[in-house]
Amino acid sequence: MGDKYYFSRIQLFDSDEIVMPSLKRKIDRKKKKKLDKLEQNGILIGKDATKLLRKAKLLELKNDEDSSQTLRRKWSIAMLRAQGVKVKDDISLLKKSANKVRKIKAKRRDKWRERKEQVQQKQEDRQARREANIQQRKKQRLAKKLRKAKHRGRVFNLD
């Protein structure tokens, strides 16, 4: 209990649990290697539906494996699912999620384009209003000068 508290600060982790950047790269490399190996065996794990769909189609095209490989692959998938890994092997669901992502992206792109147009329009309106105000002030200054000049007798006819 005494080794958990240091001068009213709670130690939340051991020094071994601190992940250095080099260690993080090493862990990422190992994960990538494992994913690549699984993908070569036809087991798709990941988040990007479009990439997974492309890989699934490629695997489907070169699907000339024998029954022992198929059985081994099915067992690997079952073991991974038992471990809690989400294996994405249903092509129809991958298509559905890829379309969903595509629609979301298109919607966001349209929204962004609309927003850019609104900002541009607003900027043009403000610029036009500014120019009009500048011209109005210029005319007022000139009219004031002319009134003063007429009052002092320098200008005889304003019309």
C-alpha positions in Angstrom: 0.0 0.0 0.0 2.9 2.4 0.8 4.5 1.9 -2.6 1.3 3.1 -4.4 1.4 6.7 -3.0 4.1 9.3 -3.5 3.6 12.7 -1.9 -0.1 12.8 -2.3 0.1 11.6 -5.9 -1.3 8.2 -7.0 0.9 6.1 -9.1 -1.4 4.8 -11.9 1.1 2.6 -13.8 4.5 0.9 -13.4 7.5 2.2 -15.2 7.4 -1.0 -17.4 4.0 0.1 -18.8 5.3 3.3 -20.3 5.4 2.9 -24.1 8.4 4.5 -25.8 8.0 5.6 -29.4 10.5 3.0 -30.6 8.6 0.3 -28.8 5.3 1.5 -30.2 6.8 1.2 -33.7 8.0 -2.3 -33.0 4.5 -3.3 -31.7 2.8 -1.7 -34.8 5.2 -3.6 -37.1 4.3 -6.9 -35.3 0.6 -6.2 -35.7 1.0 -5.3 -39.4 2.9 -8.5 -40.0 0.3 -10.6 -38.2 -2.5 -8.9 -40.3 -0.6 -9.5 -43.5 -0.2 -13.1 -42.7 -3.9 -13.5 -41.9 -4.9 -11.7 -45.2 -2.7 -14.1 -47.2 -4.7 -16.9 -45.6 -7.9 -15.2 -46.7 -8.9 -13.9 -43.2 -9.9 -10.2 -43.4 -9.6 -8.1 -40.3 -9.7 -4.3 -40.4 -11.9 -1.2 -40.4 -11.7 0.2 -43.9 -14.6 -1.5 -45.7 -13.5 -0.5 -49.3 -10.0 -2.0 -48.9 -11.4 -5.1 -47.3 -13.9 -5.5 -50.1 -11.2 -5.1 -52.7 -9.0 -7.7 -50.9 -12.0 -10.1 -50.6 -12.7 -9.8 -54.3 -9.1 -10.6 -55.1 -9.2 -13.6 -52.8 -12.4 -14.8 -54.4 -10.8 -14.6 -57.8 -7.9 -16.8 -56.8 -10.0 -19.1 -54.7 -8.4 -22.4 -55.9 -7.5 -23.9 -52.5 -8.1 -27.5 -51.5 -10.4 -28.7 -48.8 -7.6 -29.0 -46.1 -6.7 -25.3 -46.6 -10.4 -24.3 -46.4 -10.9 -26.3 -43.2 -7.7 -24.8 -41.7 -8.9 -21.3 -42.7 -12.4 -22.0 -41.1 -10.7 -23.1 -37.9 -8.5 -20.1 -37.8 -11.5 -17.8 -38.3 -13.4 -19.7 -35.5 -10.4 -19.3 -33.1 -10.1 -15.6 -33.9 -13.8 -15.1 -33.4 -13.6 -16.9 -30.1 -10.8 -14.5 -29.1 -13.2 -11.6 -29.8 -11.7 -10.5 -33.1 -14.1 -9.3 -35.7 -13.5 -11.3 -38.9 -15.1 -9.7 -41.9 -15.7 -12.5 -44.5 -19.3 -11.7 -45.7 -18.9 -9.9 -49.0 -22.5 -8.6 -49.1 -22.0 -6.9 -45.7 -18.6 -5.5 -46.9 -20.4 -4.0 -49.9 -23.1 -2.6 -47.8 -20.6 -0.9 -45.4 -18.5 0.3 -48.3 -21.6 1.9 -49.9 -22.5 3.5 -46.5 -19.0 5.0 -46.2 -19.2 6.2 -49.8 -22.6 7.9 -49.2 -21.4 9.5 -46.0 -18.3 10.9 -47.8 -20.4 12.2 -50.6 -22.8 13.9 -48.2 -19.9 15.5 -46.3 -18.3 16.6 -49.6 -21.6 18.2 -50.7 -22.0 19.9 -47.3 -18.4 21.2 -47.4 -18.9 22.6 -50.9 -22.1 24.2 -49.9 -20.4 25.8 -46.8 -17.6 27.1 -49.0 -20.1 28.6 -51.4 -21.9 30.3 -48.5 -18.7 31.6 -47.0 -17.7 33.0 -50.5 -21.1 34.6 -51.0 -21.0 36.1 -47.5 -17.5 37.5 -48.1 -18.7 39.0 -51.5 -21.7 40.6 -49.8 -19.6 42.1 -47.0 -17.1 43.4 -49.6 -19.9 45.0 -51.7 -21.4 46.6 -48.5 -17.9 47.9 -47.5 -17.4 49.4 -51.0 -20.8 51.0 -50.9 -20.1 52.5 -47.5 -16.8 53.9 -48.6 -18.4 55.5 -51.7 -21.1 57.0 -49.5 -18.6 58.5 -47.0 -16.6 59.9 -50.0 -19.7 61.6 -51.3 -20.6 62.9 -47.9 -17.1 64.3 -47.4 -17.3 66.0 -50.9 -20.8 67.4 -50.2 -19.6 68.8 -46.8 -16.6 70.5 -48.5 -18.9 72.0 -51.2 -21.3 73.3 -48.5 -18.4 74.9 -46.6 -17.0 76.4 -49.8 -20.5 77.8 -50.7 -20.9 79.1 -47.2 -17.5 80.9 -47.4 -18.3 82.2 -50.8 -15.8 80.2 -52.8 -18.4 78.3 -54.9 -21.4 80.2 -56.3 -23.6 77.5 -57.8 -23.9 73.9 -56.5 -26.3 72.7 -59.3 
